[in-house]
Amino acid sequence: MKQEIHPNYQEINVICACGHSFKTRSTMSEDLHVEICSDCHPFFTGKQKLVDTAGRVDRFKRRYARGGQTETVEPAKAVETTEA
């Protein structure tokens, strides 16, 4: 292995949005901030919960909401063709 060509591998803190933090090793020099971790992820906790990152679910609902109005679609009319 060549000397002095590899990045520095050091201990950093990983901080989750839920407040949980733990130490790991990485080539990053600063702390790592994540949105979800094993303490709050539904797969590991066994609890189904909605993970809303930066209001994406609300933004989706607002964008595709019909505003309480239902659209009525008229049935397609048959087109008659005449063959010569």
Summary of the structure (lengths in Angstrom):
residues: 84
radius of gyration: 26.9
end to end distance: 84.3
largest distance: 86.9
contacts: 118
relative contact order: 0.13
helix: 15%
strand: 19%
